[in-house]
Amino acid sequence: MKNIQFYKIKSSGGLKVEISNLGAKITKLLVANRKGEVKDIVLGFKTAEEWRTKETYFNAICGRVANRIKGGEFSLQNSVFRLPINNGPNSLHGGIEGFNAKIWDVTAQCAHEITLHYRAKDGEEGYPGNLDVWVTYTATKDNRLVIHYEAKTDAPTIVAMTNHAYFNLAGEGSGRIDDHVLQINADQFTPFDEFTCPTGEIKNVEGTPMDFRKPTRIGDRINDPFFATWRGLDNNWCLCAGDAPKELRHACTLEADGRTMECWTTMKGLQVYTGNWIERNEGKSGTMYDEQHAVCLEAQNWPDSIHHDDFPNIILLPNERLDETTEYRFL
C-alpha cells in the first residue's frame, strides 16, 4: 500500500491549503476573516491513520458517481451493472471503497497548485470501463480555491464527482453551524423518497423550506419538520442556469465569523448537507466533533441522474472528456 502523504499549496493572497493523496482530500484550509484572524475552516484529524479510518468522506473527492444511485444498479447500452449497496438500498459515493478511500498519484505540483490522478479499473465497484481521473487544486492570488475535474474512459461509463468538504467558517472545532447564513441561487429542487433518492420530480422552492434564495440563518431552518427525518439538510438544489453550458454559475454564499465564502461551479446541482450524521470523534484541534458541526456544499450533478432522462447527463463515452470546475471564493 502506498504511503499517505500531505502536500501544501498557498496563494500570494494568503490562502493556505493542505491536500492529501488519500482521497485527494483537503486536510487543511486556512482562511483569514475580516479582522485578519486565520483559522482552519475544514474538519479533520491529526494523523494519517485517523484520516484513513474515521469519517472517510471528510473533504474527499467522491466518485465514480457522487451521491446516491437508487437500487445500486443501472443500465447502459443494453447492459445492467450492479454496484455495492452501502446506504439503505442505494449505492452511495462510488461504493464501498470509492475515490475517497484510494491513494492517488501526484502528477504535478508547484507553490500554488497540485494535480492528482487516479485510474479506476474496469469493474471496480461494479462500474464499467477503465476510467482515468485528474483533480487539480489551485490557490489563486485573489483567494479562490479552484477544483478542476477531468476524466476519460476506454468504454462507456458514468461519472459525476464532487468534493465533500466539511466547512465551519468559525473554524473547525467551533461547534454547531447554526449561526452560519446560507443563500442558494436555485429556484427548484429534486424531492426525494424515503430512501433519500430523487422521485424524478422537479419542484419550485417557492413557499417551501427549500427556499434559500434570500440569506437564511441555518439554525432557523435546520430543525424544520421538512428536514427533521434526516436530522437536518441533505438535499439537492437545481442551480439557476448560466448563459453557456460550461459557464461558472454562482451556486451559493455562506457567511459566518467575518468570513464570506461563495461557491461557483459549472455543474448543475448543489447538495447541501449539514453534517447530520457526524460521529463523535476528536478533531485535529482536540475538540470533539458532533452532528451539525459542519456544512457541506457539494457542487455536483443531480443524484441518481442515470435513472432520469431529464436530469443532467452523467454518461461518459470514450471519445469524450469530462471537464468540470468548482470554485470556493473567499471575500
C-alpha angles and dihedrals in degrees: 000000000000118000120259109244136186125216130192129217129171142178130231087242092066103263111140123193135180119201128189127208086225103095090337084272128180099232097175134017114180115195132169122227125219090279091054094252110148120213137166104247102191125078118240150126142274102236138045090238091056090049088053099047109026126069091344095194093058107133093333135140106254122206177351075232120002120216124012135336109196116241091359094266142089140179123236126174093344094310126108118221121198120206133195114276110230106147114052103294092338140087110239132199097345100316137275094336108019128167089289090069099045129097106237127205119243106227100174138010139172134160095285105023143047132184123202128191134200130179115209108200125228108277095018107148087352097296122132126236136031102275124197114198131185127191120190122194116199127185105204128206090247091057102260123142104212120196114194120190125199131173141169132184139198093216135028110284142145126255134171116157132187140175113245100204116169105217130196108171091195087062131276110288092032094116130231123017096221093121094052111112115218131192121182124196097219132115095187142039139190113247115219138213130239090284094053094253121129116264090213094254123122112207135184117251091219110121095005134101085251090074105109095149088121121052107276131187105240092219090060092058109026096085096044110132087243089068100028097096090063095039091245141341119340102147143128122238121198104230121227108261124251125223094260131039095245098032116129109251125199103248103177149328125230124191134185140136094008094308125115120193125185123196117212123180146166089220123097103230143052121203110199115198122178098204091261094164102037108146121230102263133148109256130216094274093049097258121127114248120217140171117307092018091123143025124222119209101195109188104200145124115282122289117264091006092156090071098050122065094202094051121091115291114253098172114118120197128199093253092053136075125212111230119176135151136198124185130195106201121197114206 
